[in-house]
Amino acid sequence: MLHTIRGKLLIGFFLIFLLFFLILNQMVARNIESGNHKIMTDSLISLKNNSSAYVRQSFMIHHFANDELYFGQIAEEMAKDLQHDTATSISMYSITGEMLFASDPALFTTDGEDLTQALLGKTAYRITYENGTASVLFAFPVIVEGTKVGIVRFAKDFTLLYEQSTEIRRTIFVIAMAVFAAAFLFTYLLSRHITVPLVKLSNASSEVMKGKLDTRLSFRRKDEIGKLAANFNNMIERIQNQITTIEQDRDQLEELNQARKRFFDNVTHELKTPLTTIMGYATLIQENGSHDQALFEKGITHIVGESKRLHDMVLKLLEQSKATQMADRVALVDVGYLLQDVCETMTIKAKRYKKSIQSQTVEGLLVLGQADKLKQLFINLLDNAIKYGYSHTDIKANAELVSDVLRVTFTNEGPTISAEHLSRIFEPFYRVDSVMHEADSAGLGLSICKGIVDEHLGSIRITSQSEQTLVYIELPYQRMESVQE
């Protein structure tokens, strides 16, 4: 409890109020006591002045000499008159302290310090509290013409004044306690209003620290606590998104590392095979070539063939490394005319494989790109169709405009390619199987094709079913009017 914000707030408020209450009570008691003392003093001084004036007036009216004998003679008469005028009990004493008259003898049965001081020529009073009452015995010497002739003593009741003072203190106490209760209740509710969501926030942060990123806070309030909860939810959501991004990046890096490893493994394998052949025949020629003409010619033929294949492979690797760069200037290319030209060029090779090429295009199929790369794209795709299709079949190459998109389609009949292979067929060095590829294939042709299509902001996809394979290429169509503008 002491270590919580609510406990500290309540205890702190209680201590502050207690200190305030003690100070207030002390100040109120002091001010009331000071006020009562002033009221009593003023009242007693007024009694003294009025009484002294009355005594002097009595002496002047009756032409008495300034002697205590005459004071004793008129003491009873003066006491009654003063009692009637002041409504206060009164007693008269001689200068020796002998009581001459008392309006209420029961109030003046005891001699007090006030009377003793009056006998010494001083004015004094004594306050007495008994049974909820407050009374004052007030005594002073009477001086007439510079001579002390007697002593007047009053017994004045101040119970009402002290009852009023007590009532005031009680009222202040009740008001202070009511204010304290209201303030304490408000403090408790406010502390609960603040600490309950803070406790939930603390628990939620602990859950997040344990890895539970689906933790959320729900406060229907628009104050600082509500904003804090909203910021907390946004922060957790951003952290979750960042972690998801990091995990995706990690997976992509792992996949990239695996692809890079496969790439280098395939490159090593592909380069090692012709190099092994070249080195093997070169060694045989070095050892026996001068004596065996047939071996010499066979070895030279293999070395030249493997060197050419190695050269072609290096060129394809260079093309692959530039797949994302537009090295040449782009220009308007008539895809229909280009496709027709490539089909005519590839017809000779198709006949060697006992196949034919049929093309169908229209005029004005313009794209903004590089003619040489688009030509290489079409050559690679037709070359694959010739090499891997069935003999005595037709290869179809069509170009058309479909919804402002230029579409080129290649169709050939051959072994069906499974969906598993189709998903990876554009990866560098990936080959479906050894039966479908020639010995000199490095598995880079389709990867280069995809790179060319990507450069031209297009798309390429392959479908294969029922021993028929189709390649779809879609390129952005460029209207002549937009070019002229």
Sequence and secondary structure as in RCSB ss.txt:
>XXXX:A:sequence
MLHTIRGKLLIGFFLIFLLFFLILNQMVARNIESGNHKIMTDSLISLKNNSSAYVRQSFMIHHFANDELYFGQIA
EEMAKDLQHDTATSISMYSITGEMLFASDPALFTTDGEDLTQALLGKTAYRITYENGTASVLFAFPVIVEGTKVG
IVRFAKDFTLLYEQSTEIRRTIFVIAMAVFAAAFLFTYLLSRHITVPLVKLSNASSEVMKGKLDTRLSFRRKDEI
GKLAANFNNMIERIQNQITTIEQDRDQLEELNQARKRFFDNVTHELKTPLTTIMGYATLIQENGSHDQALFEKGI
THIVGESKRLHDMVLKLLEQSKATQMADRVALVDVGYLLQDVCETMTIKAKRYKKSIQSQTVEGLLVLGQADKLK
QLFINLLDNAIKYGYSHTDIKANAELVSDVLRVTFTNEGPTISAEHLSRIFEPFYRVDSVMHEADSAGLGLSICK
GIVDEHLGSIRITSQSEQTLVYIELPYQRMESVQE
>XXXX:A:secstr
 TTSHHHHHHHHHHHHHHHHHHHHHHHHHHHHHHHHHHHHHHHHHHHHHHHHHHHHHHHHHHT  S HHHHHHHH
HHHHHHHHHHH SEEEEE TTS EEEESSGGGGSS  HHHHHHHTT  EEEEEEETTEEEEEEEEEEEETTEEEE
EEEEEEE HHHHHHHHHHHHHHHHHHHHHHHHHHHHHHHHHHHHHHHHHHHHHHHHHHHTT TT        SHH
HHHHHHHHHHHHHHHHHHHHHHHHHHHHHHHHHHHHHHHHHHHHHHHHHHHHHHHHHHHHHHHTTT HHHHHHHH
HHHHHHHHHHHHHHHHHHHHHTTT   S  EEEEHHHHHHHHHHHHHHHHHHTT EEEEE  TT EEEE HHHHH
HHHHHHHHHHHHHS TT EEEEEEEEETTEEEEEEEEE     HHHHTTTTSTT  S TTTS TT  S HHHHHH
HHHHHTT EEEEEEETTEEEEEEEEE   HHHHH 
